[in-house]
Amino acid sequence: MLKKIISISTLCFGLYAVFLTFGAAKPAAKKPNVLFICIDDLRPDLKVYGNPIVHSPNLDKLAGQATVFRNQYVTQPTCGASRYSLLTGRLPRRPVELKNEAIEQQIAGKRRTDKPETFIDNLRRNGYYTVGIGKVSHSADGYVYEYTEPKSDKLELPNSWDEMLFDPGKWQTGWNAFFAYADGSNRQAKKAEVKPYEKADVPDESYPDGLSANLAVKKLKELAKKDQPFFLSVGFFKPHLPFTAPKKYWDLYDESKIKLTDSPDVPENVNEASLHPSVEFNQYQLGEEKASLQKPVSDVYARKLRHAYYAAISYTDAQVGKVLDELKAQGLAENTIIVVWSDHGWHLGDYRVWGKHTIFDQSLRSVLIVKTPGNKKAAVRDQIISSVDIYPTLMELCGVKTLPELDGKTFTDLLKPKPGKNWENVAYSYYNRGITVRNDRYRFTKYFREKQPVVELYDHKSDPHENHNVAEQHPEVVAELTKIWEKGNTGVFN
């Protein structure tokens, strides 16, 4: 009996020695949460992108602890199609994928298969609790219905969300809220007899994005109590038309000091078919002037419109700040990946255009700010990034497998303090029967049309605002870039 006790004691001592030597088994690392903020129609007009006049303190503060990508390009310069490519990690291959209805027609109402419908669905399948607030896909509230119809119960992304939320407030539906004015009216109900801007002396919650921020704050309090990683996406409307914001955000600016465009005229050697007559902007019937390619709006009106756009940016920045502050207050910031992304740029009178829907830099270049857990140092990357690269990057950061047929490639190496140099620096975009490729020096574009010229080349080293098409002067560059362009010809215009 004594020998048995001694043997047991010896065994226990041996196990204890092993425990001291190798330590206790560590629990599996908790997967990071993801806060994905989508901002509609936001061109890179922030201080961190080089516009010193714009008041964006919350986004600037985030950028001070994150990686700012100064050359991120969307694949389509229109809301629904751009978001479709972002969510699926794929370049467009069919004409429907160039339209706002892309998600509605390609995803909504489809049965669940073994293949995730979006990267959000992929996270959900791998243990994430997914919540959407506002405009994340194309619809203002994530449901499929027409602008003037009652809200439906048909989700745009039926398999991606555990919860899809929106507070329409006094506007009653998501689409009414999307085109909202402070008195509770909207563009549709007033049959477009409205201005393209509004300055109302009201609190933040008198416009829809204030309600979305409050909803996100409330949801973060709930998510903090869950023993499950979460993906929370908040989609803010502004600065999408109409440029509406509380007066206090307008008051941040001296309109007389607002700089106008560096591209006041149609680019040299470019057919007007490469541009458009600002139809979306001109449908606001009470605007003081109409935009056209033949004549620019007056400088006075252009400054007023830029003032309105900047005020809308500052309003959205304040709402982003509320969400980020709550993330920190709930103790979630240290284990949350934060992404701020805008679905495309916007022409503010550039080439006499007011709107998106071109394949020039002003319409394709958008905001991308990424903060990873533990990172507290600012970094700026000038590499060329495509929005389809976001899907595989997020999956790698979250430890989730990526589908092999994605067009995007992970840029996690660019999030490191000292990234490697092996990056392709190519981004493809598609619209208006044209395909364009951007590399670290040039934008090269080719259109499938009869109107000449169909080939455009812009040298960003000497012409950063793409004012001069120099394709005829540099046939050797055109020949070289045509090879790269062909790799991005997905057949979407065949």
C-alpha positions in Angstrom: 0.0 0.0 0.0 2.8 2.3 0.9 4.6 1.6 -2.4 1.4 2.4 -4.3 1.1 5.7 -2.5 4.7 6.5 -3.2 4.2 5.6 -6.9 1.1 7.8 -7.2 3.0 10.6 -5.5 5.9 10.2 -7.9 3.5 10.3 -10.9 1.8 13.4 -9.6 5.1 15.1 -9.0 6.2 14.2 -12.5 3.1 15.6 -14.1 3.5 18.8 -12.0 7.1 19.1 -13.2 5.8 18.8 -16.8 3.2 21.4 -16.1 5.8 23.8 -14.8 8.1 23.1 -17.7 5.6 23.6 -20.5 2.9 25.6 -18.9 -0.8 25.0 -18.9 -2.5 24.6 -22.3 -3.4 28.0 -23.6 -7.0 28.6 -24.6 -7.7 29.2 -28.3 -7.3 32.8 -29.2 -10.6 34.6 -29.5 -11.4 35.5 -33.1 -11.4 39.3 -33.7 -14.7 41.1 -34.1 -15.2 43.2 -37.3 -16.7 46.7 -37.4 -17.2 47.5 -41.1 -18.4 51.1 -41.8 -19.7 51.9 -45.3 -20.1 55.5 -46.3 -22.0 56.3 -49.5 -20.5 58.5 -52.2 -17.6 59.6 -50.1 -14.6 60.6 -52.3 -11.3 60.8 -50.5 -11.9 64.4 -49.3 -10.6 64.0 -45.8 -7.5 65.5 -44.1 -5.8 62.2 -44.1 -6.2 62.1 -47.9 -4.8 65.6 -48.3 -7.8 67.9 -48.2 -6.9 70.3 -45.3 -10.2 72.1 -45.4 -12.5 69.2 -44.5 -13.4 68.8 -40.8 -13.2 65.0 -40.2 -11.7 64.7 -36.7 -13.1 61.2 -35.9 -11.9 59.6 -39.1 -8.6 61.5 -38.8 -8.2 60.1 -35.3 -8.9 56.6 -36.5 -6.4 57.0 -39.3 -3.8 58.0 -36.7 -3.9 54.4 -35.4 -4.7 52.6 -38.7 -3.5 52.0 -42.3 -4.7 54.5 -44.8 -4.8 53.3 -48.4 -4.5 56.3 -50.6 -5.1 54.4 -53.9 -8.0 52.0 -53.4 -10.3 51.7 -56.4 -13.7 50.3 -56.7 -14.6 48.1 -59.6 -17.8 49.9 -60.6 -18.7 53.6 -60.0 -22.3 53.0 -58.9 -23.6 52.0 -55.5 -25.2 48.6 -56.0 -22.7 47.2 -58.4 -19.7 48.4 -56.4 -21.0 46.8 -53.2 -21.8 43.6 -55.1 -18.1 43.2 -56.1 -17.0 44.2 -52.6 -19.2 41.5 -51.0 -18.4 38.8 -53.5 -14.8 39.5 -54.1 -15.4 39.2 -57.8 -15.0 41.4 -60.9 -18.1 41.9 -63.0 -18.6 39.3 -65.8 -22.2 40.0 -66.8 -24.0 43.3 -67.6 -26.3 43.0 -64.6 -23.2 43.2 -62.4 -22.7 46.8 -63.5 -26.1 47.9 -62.3 -27.6 49.0 -59.0 -29.8 45.9 -59.2 -26.9 43.5 -59.1 -27.4 42.2 -55.6 -31.2 42.1 -56.0 -31.0 40.0 -59.2 -27.9 37.9 -58.3 -28.4 37.2 -54.6 -31.8 38.1 -53.2 -34.3 35.2 -53.2 -31.7 32.6 -54.0 -31.5 29.3 -52.1 -28.6 28.7 -49.8 -25.9 26.5 -51.3 -22.5 25.3 -50.2 -21.0 28.5 -51.6 -21.3 31.6 -49.4 -23.3 34.4 -51.0 -20.9 37.1 -49.6 -18.0 37.4 -47.2 -20.5 38.2 -44.5 -22.2 34.9 -45.1 -18.8 33.2 -45.0 -18.1 34.7 -41.6 -21.5 33.7 -40.3 -20.9 30.1 -41.4 -17.7 30.2 -39.4 -19.2 31.3 -36.1 -19.6 35.0 -36.4 -22.8 36.8 -35.3 -23.6 39.2 -38.1 -25.6 42.4 -37.8 -26.2 45.0 -40.5 -27.5 48.6 -39.9 -28.5 50.9 -42.8 -27.1 50.7 -46.3 -24.6 47.9 -46.5 -25.7 46.2 -49.7 -27.6 48.5 -52.1 -31.0 49.0 -50.5 -31.1 51.7 -47.9 -32.3 49.2 -45.2 -31.2 45.9 -46.7 -34.7 44.9 -48.1 -35.8 44.7 -51.7 -38.5 47.2 -52.8 -38.9 50.2 -55.0 -38.4 53.8 -53.9 -42.1 54.6 -53.5 -43.3 51.2 -52.3 -43.9 50.0 -48.7 -41.0 48.1 -47.1 -40.9 44.4 -48.0 -39.8 41.4 -46.1 -37.4 40.2 -48.8 -33.8 40.6 -47.7 -31.2 41.5 -50.3 -28.7 39.2 -48.5 -30.9 36.5 -47.2 -28.1 34.3 -45.8 -25.7 36.9 -44.6 -27.4 38.4 -41.6 -28.4 37.3 -38.1 -30.0 40.7 -37.8 -30.7 43.4 -40.4 -31.7 46.6 -38.7 -32.7 50.2 -39.6 -34.6 53.0 -37.8 -36.5 54.9 -40.5 -37.8 57.4 -38.0 -40.4 59.9 -39.3 -39.7 58.9 -42.9 -41.3 55.4 -42.3 -39.2 53.5 -44.9 -35.6 53.1 -45.8 -35.8 54.6 -49.2 -37.8 57.6 -47.9 -35.1 58.1 -45.3 -32.3 57.8 -47.9 -33.6 60.9 -49.8 -34.7 62.6 -46.6 -35.1 66.2 -45.6 -35.3 67.3 -41.9 -39.0 68.0 -41.9 -39.8 64.4 -42.6 -40.3 64.8 -46.3 -38.3 63.1 -49.1 -37.4 63.5 -52.7 -39.9 60.9 -54.0 -43.0 62.3 -52.3 -42.1 65.8 -53.5 -41.7 64.6 -57.0 -38.1 65.9 -57.1 -39.3 69.5 -56.4 -36.5 69.9 -53.9 -33.0 71.4 -53.7 -29.9 69.1 -53.9 -28.8 70.3 -50.4 -30.3 71.4 -47.1 -29.0 73.3 -44.0 -31.4 72.8 -41.1 -30.9 74.0 -37.5 -31.7 70.6 -36.0 -30.0 67.9 -33.9 -28.2 65.0 -35.5 -31.2 62.7 -35.1 -33.3 64.8 -37.3 -31.5 63.1 -40.2 -31.4 59.3 -40.7 -27.7 58.8 -40.1 -28.0 60.1 -36.6 -30.6 57.4 -36.0 -28.3 54.8 -37.5 -25.5 55.9 -35.2 -27.7 55.6 -32.2 -28.9 52.1 -33.3 -25.3 51.0 -33.7 -24.4 52.3 -30.2 -27.3 50.3 -28.7 -26.4 47.2 -30.6 -22.7 47.4 -29.5 -23.9 47.3 -25.9 -25.7 44.1 -26.7 -22.9 42.5 -28.7 -20.4 43.2 -25.9 -22.4 40.7 -23.7 -22.3 37.9 -26.3 -19.7 35.1 -26.0 -19.3 35.1 -29.8 -17.3 37.1 -32.3 -19.4 39.6 -34.2 -19.4 41.3 -37.6 -21.2 44.6 -37.4 -21.6 46.7 -40.5 -23.1 50.2 -40.3 -24.0 51.9 -43.6 -24.2 55.7 -43.5 -26.1 57.6 -46.3 -24.3 61.0 -46.4 -22.7 62.5 -48.4 -24.9 60.9 -51.0 -27.4 63.4 -52.6 -29.2 65.3 -51.3 -26.3 67.0 -49.4 -28.3 67.4 -46.2 -26.7 68.1 -42.8 -27.5 70.0 -39.5 -26.5 73.7 -39.6 -23.7 73.2 -37.1 -21.7 71.2 -39.7 -22.2 73.8 -42.3 -20.9 76.4 -39.8 -17.5 74.6 -39.7 -16.7 76.1 -43.2 -16.0 79.5 -44.7 -17.5 79.0 -48.1 -15.4 81.7 -49.6 -12.2 79.7 -48.9 -13.4 76.5 -50.4 -11.2 75.5 -53.4 -12.8 74.6 -56.7 -11.8 71.7 -59.0 -8.4 71.3 -60.6 -10.3 69.9 -63.7 -12.8 72.6 -64.7 -13.0 71.5 -68.4 -13.6 68.3 -70.3 -10.1 66.5 -70.6 -8.1 67.1 -73.7 -8.5 64.5 -76.5 -11.5 62.9 -74.8 -15.0 62.3 -76.2 -17.9 63.5 -74.1 -19.2 60.0 -74.3 -16.6 59.1 -71.6 -18.5 61.5 -69.2 -22.2 62.2 -68.5 -24.6 65.2 -68.2 -25.1 64.9 -64.4 -28.6 63.4 -64.7 -28.8 62.3 -61.1 -27.8 65.7 -59.8 -30.1 67.6 -62.3 -33.2 65.8 -61.2 -33.3 68.0 -58.1 -35.6 70.5 -59.7 -35.1 73.4 -57.3 -31.4 73.6 -57.7 -30.2 77.1 -58.6 -28.4 75.9 -61.8 -28.3 72.8 -64.0 -25.0 71.1 -64.8 -24.0 70.3 -68.4 -20.8 69.3 -70.3 -21.2 72.4 -72.5 -21.0 74.9 -69.7 -19.9 74.7 -66.1 -22.0 75.9 -63.2 -21.0 79.2 -61.8 -18.1 79.4 -59.3 -20.5 80.7 -56.7 -22.9 77.8 -57.1 -20.0 75.3 -57.3 -18.7 76.6 -53.9 -22.1 76.3 -52.4 -22.4 72.7 -53.5 -19.0 71.8 -52.3 -19.8 73.4 -49.0 -22.9 71.3 -48.8 -21.0 68.1 -49.6 -18.3 68.9 -47.0 -20.9 69.6 -44.4 -22.5 66.2 -45.1 -19.0 64.6 -44.7 -18.5 66.3 -41.3 -22.0 65.2 -40.2 -21.2 61.5 -41.1 -17.8 61.9 -39.4 -19.6 62.8 -36.2 -21.8 59.7 -36.5 -18.8 57.5 -37.1 -17.2 59.0 -33.9 -20.2 58.0 -31.8 -19.9 54.4 -33.0 -16.1 54.3 -32.4 -16.4 55.8 -29.0 -19.0 53.2 -28.0 -16.8 50.4 -29.3 -14.0 51.7 -26.9 -16.4 52.2 -24.0 -17.6 48.6 -24.3 -14.0 47.3 -24.1 -14.2 45.9 -27.6 -11.8 48.1 -29.5 -8.7 46.0 -28.6 -10.0 42.9 -30.4 -11.9 44.5 -33.3 -10.9 45.0 -36.9 -12.2 48.4 -38.0 -12.7 49.0 -41.7 -14.0 52.3 -43.2 -14.8 52.1 -46.9 -16.7 54.2 -49.3 -18.4 52.7 -52.4 -16.9 55.1 -54.9 -15.8 58.7 -55.5 -17.8 61.6 -56.8 -17.2 64.4 -59.3 -17.7 67.8 -57.7 -17.6 69.7 -61.0 -14.6 67.9 -62.2 -14.8 67.8 -66.1 -18.1 69.7 -65.5 -19.6 66.6 -64.0 -21.6 66.4 -60.8 -21.9 62.8 -59.8 -20.2 59.4 -60.1 -20.7 57.0 -63.1 -17.4 57.6 -64.9 -14.2 55.5 -65.0 -11.9 58.4 -64.1 -10.0 58.5 -60.8 -12.4 61.1 -59.3 -15.2 58.5 -59.5 -13.3 55.3 -58.9 -11.0 56.2 -56.1 -12.5 55.8 -52.6 -11.7 55.7 -48.9 -10.2 52.7 -47.3 -9.0 52.8 -43.7 -8.1 49.6 -41.9 -7.3 49.2 -38.2 -6.2 45.8 -36.9 -6.2 44.8 -33.2 -3.2 45.9 -31.3 -2.1 48.4 -34.0 -1.7 52.0 -32.7 0.6 53.5 -35.3 -0.5 55.4 -38.4 0.7 54.0 -41.8 0.0 55.3 -45.3 0.1 53.0 -48.3 0.3 54.2 -51.9 0.0 50.8 -53.4 -2.8 50.2 -55.9 -5.6 48.3 -54.1 -8.9 47.0 -55.6 -12.1 46.8 -53.5 -12.3 43.1 -54.4 -9.1 42.6 -52.3 -11.0 43.4 -49.1 -12.8 40.0 -49.0 -9.7 37.8 -48.9 -7.9 40.2 -46.6 -10.7 40.1 -44.0 -10.9 36.4 -44.2 -7.2 36.0 -43.5 -7.4 38.4 -40.6 -10.3 36.5 -39.1 -8.8 33.0 -39.7 -11.5 32.0 -42.1 -10.9 30.1 -45.4 -11.4 32.0 -48.6 -13.0 30.7 -51.8 -10.4 29.8 -54.5 -12.3 31.6 -57.3 -12.1 35.1 -55.8 -10.6 37.8 -58.0 -9.2 39.7 -55.0 -5.9 39.1 -53.3 -5.1 39.6 -49.7 -3.2 42.7 -48.7 -2.5 41.7 -45.1 1.2 42.2 -45.8 0.5 45.8 -46.4 -0.9 46.1 -42.9 2.4 45.2 -41.4 4.9 47.9 -40.2 7.4 46.9 -42.9 5.5 45.3 -45.8 7.3 43.5 -48.6 7.7 44.8 -52.0 5.9 42.1 -53.9 2.6 43.8 -54.8 1.1 43.9 -58.3 -0.3 47.5 -58.2 -3.1 46.9 -60.6 -6.9 47.7 -60.2 -9.6 47.1 -62.9 -12.8 49.1 -63.1 -15.8 48.8 -65.5 -18.6 51.1 -66.6 -20.1 53.0 -69.5 -19.0 50.2 -71.9 -15.4 50.8 -70.9 -12.7 48.9 -69.0 -9.9 50.8 -67.3 -6.8 49.7 -65.5 -4.9 51.7 -62.9 -1.3 51.0 -62.1 1.3 52.9 -60.0 1.8 55.5 -62.8 -0.9 55.3 -65.4 -4.6 55.0 -66.0 -5.3 53.2 -69.3 -8.9 52.9 -70.6 -10.5 51.3 -73.6 -14.1 51.7 -74.6 -16.3 49.3 -76.6 -18.0 52.0 -78.7 -17.9 53.8 -82.0 -17.3 57.3 -80.8 -13.6 58.2 -80.9 -11.2 58.1 -79.3 -11.8 54.8 -77.6 -8.4 54.6 -76.0 -7.3 57.0 -73.2 -4.0 57.2 -71.3 -3.3 59.4 -68.3 0.2 59.8 -66.8 -0.3 60.4 -63.1 3.3 61.4 -62.8 2.7 64.6 -64.8 -1.1 64.8 -64.8 -2.5 63.6 -61.4 -6.0 65.0 -62.2 -6.3 63.2 -65.6 -6.8 66.3 -67.7 -4.8 65.2 -70.7 -5.3 62.0 -72.7 -1.8 61.2 -74.1 -2.5 57.9 -75.8 -1.6 59.1 -79.2 1.8 60.5 -78.0 2.8 57.3 -76.3 2.0 54.2 -78.5 4.7 52.2 -76.7 3.0 52.7 -73.3 -0.4 51.9 -74.8 1.0 48.6 -76.3 2.5 47.6 -72.9 -0.6 48.5 -70.9 -2.9 46.8 -73.4 -1.4 43.5 -72.3 -2.3 44.3 -68.6 -5.7 45.6 -69.7 -6.5 42.3 -71.5 -6.1 40.4 -68.2 -9.0 42.4 -66.8 -11.3 41.9 -69.8 -13.8 39.6 -68.2 -16.1 39.6 -71.2 -18.7 41.8 -69.4 -19.2 43.9 -72.6 -19.1 41.0 -75.1 
